[in-house]
Amino acid sequence: MGAPSINIVFKELATSTIERGDRGIVALLLKDTVPSTNPIVMSIVSDIPDTLTDANKNQITLAFMGYVNPPKQVIAYVIAEDTTDYTEAQHYLETIRWDYFAFPEIADADVTPFATWIKGLRDNIDKKVKAILPNCPSDHEGVINYANNSNKEGDKTYTAKEYCSRAAGLIAGTPLTISATYAPLSELDDCDHLTKTEMDTAVDAGKFILMNDGEKVKVVRAVNSLVTTTKDKGKKFKKIKIVDIMDLMHGDVKKTISDSYIGKVPNDYDHKILLMSAIGGYFEQLELSGLLDKGSSSVYIDVEAQKAYLKAQGYTTTDGRGVDDMTTQEIKEANTDDKVFIGAATTILDSMEDVDLNIAA
């Protein structure tokens, strides 16, 4: 029978969520002397312990720079400097809450395995987290491919690896109502210099890159590494903002159903209606907050899925009719044991990024 489960599949036209959750937590994997309390949880820069190396303190400081806001927290999980097996660290990180991951000292050979780990967290155990990894063409919405190799601040030039912490904090500090596209990195004096064509090609290849517009260094476009689109994952999944909202909605609805519904209410038609009403109310709140397109949301019993389940169970009405002879309303009200089949549709609002302006003189 297995444990009760919530299967929430996000598609562009089918999202489900309930009450807003917190976001903006950065998890860093750092090589240093392992402290007695591990991980180190920090809410502000002054929380950074003096026992860490200057390089690691700098990485945490970079993460805290954020964008509109600093990250809610930076969590540093510290491993010994000679560590090459990251299984224990990964297992621990699977058990705590965070949103964006970076590993400043990651070896080139470990980039792809860490991307695979993130994909597994999202796709297999339903933990909707993201990683900022250097030069990692992962073709997945959970991996942000930081591909700016020269990040110059004064006399110091950071590599792509060393600046993933900064990118993680920047994205974590971006409100859901806006995008990190054109977000300025005011501390930087210069970055990679690409032509317009080269930048377009890089963005289309799923690279998160920077540009120097002559006045400031800024993000070209806030995209993740997803390149290959499908029916279930369309082009919207390439946008960090869109995926962040999807992940927020997913986490909120999953937590709320787990806390308030599973094992706690009868699985009859009336309680399904109450659940749908709650989800619909949350959609309306997100519409008012500017995250969803106004009037685009609906929540309903997934009649086709429910019909398929009833058929598989050999369901018949009290007067002996099979599923094919039942009305739509009868199918909606039928007893589905401990299963709930709910569908939803909504449109997530993107930010303004491409503007064509024609001025007649």
N, C-alpha and C positions, 0 to 999 in steps of 0.2 A: 504493500500500500504506500509506503514511504511517508515522509513528513509533508504536512500541508505546504503548498507552494503557491507563489504568485507569479504567473507568467505574463509579463507585460512586454509586448512587442511594439517598439516604436517604429512607425512608418511615417512618411511625410503627411499622410492623410489620416493617420490613426494614432493619436496620442492620448494617454490617460494620466491624470495627475490629481493630487488633492493638496492642500496647504503648503505654502512656501517653506522651504528648508534653508538652513544656512549654507553658505558656500565660501570659497576663497581661502582654502587651507592648502599651504604648500608643504610637501614632504621632501626633505633633502636627505640623500644618503651620503654621509661624510666619512672619510678615513681619518682617524685621529686616535688618541688614547681613549678607550671606552670608559665612559663615566659610570659611577655607581647607579645613577638613575638614567635609564636609557629607554625611550628616546628623551630628548630635551624638547620640551614644549614651550614656545615663546610667543608672546602676544605683542611685544614691542621690542625695539632694538636694544633697550637697556636690559632686557632679559637674557641677552647673549652671555654665556659664562666666560670668564677670563681664562679658564683652563683650556679652551680650544686654541688651535694654532691661529695665527693672524690670517692665514689664507682662508680657513674655514669661517672665521668670524666675518671676513669680507664677503664670503658667499652668502651668508645669512643676511648680512646688511643689504646686499644686492637684491635679494628676494623681498625684503621689507620695503624697498623703494616703491613697489606697486605702480599704480597709474592714478586714476581718480582717487582711489582709496588704497591704503596698504592692505596686504592680505590679513584675514582675520587672525591667522596663526601661521607660524612656521614651525614645523616639527622636524627636528634633526635626529635621524637614527644613525648612531655612530658605530662604525665597525673598525677592527684593527687595520693598521696600515698595510699589512701583508695579506689581507683577505683577497681571495680569488674565487671563493665559493659564496655566492650571495643568497643561497637558499634560505638560511635562517632569517636574514633581513627581509626577504620577500615574504616569507610566511608571517612574520610579525606585521608587516605593513598591510597584509591582507585582512588583519583583524581590527584595524583602527580606521577612523574616518579621515580622509584627506581628498583633495581634488586634483592637484597637479604635482607631478613628481619630477625631480631632476637629480642627477648624479654628476657633480662637477669633475670628478676624477675618473670617469668611466673610460675603460680601455676600448679601442676601436673594435676589438673582437667581441666585446660584450654589448655593443649597441643593439645589434639585431636580437640577441637573446632577451634583452630587457624589453624591446618592442613586442616580442612574442609573449612575454609575461603580461604586459599591459593588455594586449588583445585577449588573452585568456581570462583576465580579470573581468573585462567587459562582456565578452561573448559567452563565457562558460559559467562563471559564478555570479554574474549579474552585478558586479561592482563597477559602477560607472565613473571611472577615474581616467585621467589623461596623463601622459608623460611628454615632457619636452626633451627631445633627444637630438644630439648633434649629427647633422648630415645623415639622416635616417629616412630614406624613401620607403616608408612602411606601407603606404597606400591604405591607411586606416584612420577613421575619425578620432580614435583614441590616442594617436601619436602625432605630436606637433614636431615637424622637421625643421629645427633651427639651423639654418644654412648660411648665416652671416659669419664669415670666418675671421674678419678683422673688426674688432670692436674697440676703438681707440678712445681712451680717457686720459688726457694729459700725456705723460710719458709712458703710460702702460697700455699695452694692447692685449685685450682678452681674446682667447680662442673661442670658437663656437661652443666647445665643451664648457668652458669657464663662464660663458654668458647664458647658459640655459637656466640657471637659477634666477637671473634677472628677468628673463622672458616668462618664467613660471610666475614670478611675483607680479609682473605687469598684467598678465592675463587674469590672475586671481584678484587683482585690484580693479578690474574693469566691470562696472555695473552691467547687469543684464540688459538694460535699456539701450546700451550703446555697444559699439564694436571697438576693438583695439586697432583697427585700421587707422593709419596716420597718427597713432599714439606717439608723442615725442619722447625720446630718451634724452632728457636735457643734460645728463652727465656726460654723454658721449660727444667727442669733438669730430669724429669721423668714423666711417664704416666702409664696407666694400663699395666700389664704384662700378655700377652696371649701367648699360645703356637701357633705354626704354624697352627695346625689344628683348634684351636679356632679362629684365625684370619681369616682363609679361610671361616669358618662357618659364622662368623660375616659379612664378606663382601658379601657372598652369600645371607645373610638375609637383605641386603640393609643398613648396618650400616657403617657410616663414623667414622673410628677409627684411633688411633695413635699407634705407636710402638716405642720402644727404641732399637736401633740396637747396643747399647753398646757405641756409640759415640755421637749420637744425637737422638732427638725425631722427628719423621716425620710421615706424613700421609701414611697409608697403601695403600689405593686405593681410588681415588676420585670418589665415587659412590653416587647416591641418593638412596632414599628408595624404588624405583621400584623393585619389585620382580616378579610379574606376568606379563608375556609378552603375546602379542596378535599379530595378523597379522598387525595391524596398529601401534602397539608399540612393536617393537622387542627388542632384548637384547641391541642394541646400546643406547636405551633410558635410560639405567641404568647409563650411563657415564655422569658426570656433564659437561665435555668438549663438548660432542656432543649436549646435550640439550642447552647449552649456545649458541652454534653456530646456532642451529635451532631457538632459541628465537631471536637472533640478526637478522637473515635473515627475520623472520616473522615480527618483528617490523619495519624493514627498508622498506620492500615491502608494508606493510600496510600504513605506513606514506606517502610514495611516491605516491601511488595510490590515497590516500585521498587528498593529496595536489595538485597533478598535473593532475589527470585523472578524478575522479568522478565529474560529472557535468560540465567538462571543455572541453571535446573533443567528437566528434561524435562517436557513437558506430557502426562503419562500419568495414569492413574487413581490409582496409588499416590501420586504427588506431589500430586495434588489433595486426596487424603485427608489428607496431611500438612499442607497449607495450611489445610484446614478445622479440623484438630485444633489448630493454632496459634491460629486465630481464636477457636475455642471456649475455649481456655485463657485467652485475654485476657478474654473475656466473664466467665469465672468470677472472674478477679481483680477486675474492675469490680464484680461482684456482692458480693464480700467487702469492697470499699471503700465500699459503700453507694451506688454510682452507678446500678446496675441492680437490678431486682427479682430476688431470689434464685429460681433455678430457672426463670426465664422465657426463657432463651437457648437457641437452637439454630442450628446451621450445617449446610447441606446443599447438594448439587448441585441446581441449579435445573433440574429435569427438563424442564419445559415450554419454557424458553428453549433448552436443549440440543437438545431434540427439533426445535424450529423451525429451529435452525441446521443440524442434520443433514439435514433435509428440503430446505433451500435448497441444500445441497451435493450433493443426489442420492445420499446415503449408502446403501450396501447392505452387508449382512453377507457373510462369505466364502461362505455358501451361497445368496446371491442374494436374501435377504429385504430388503424396504424398511423404513423407519423405523416405519410403522404396525404392522408384524408383529413388531417387536422387543419384548422384555420391558423392564420398567422398569430392571432391573439392567443389561441390555445397553446401554440408552441411556446410563446413568451411566458405563459403562466404555468407551464408544465414543470413537474418536479425533476430537478437535475441533480439529485443527491447532494454531494458536497461541492459540486462544480458550479462556477459562475462564469457566464459568457457575456462580457460587456464590450461594446465597441465604442470608439469615440473618434471625432474628427475635429480638427482645428487648424488654424494657420498661424505659424509663428512669425512675428514681425522681424524683418531684417533691418539693418541700419542703412542710412543713406550713404552710398559709397561712389556710385558712378553718376555724374551729373553732366548732361549735355545742355549747354547754354548758348543760344543763338541770339545775338544782339543786333538789331537792325539800326544802322546809323542813317 
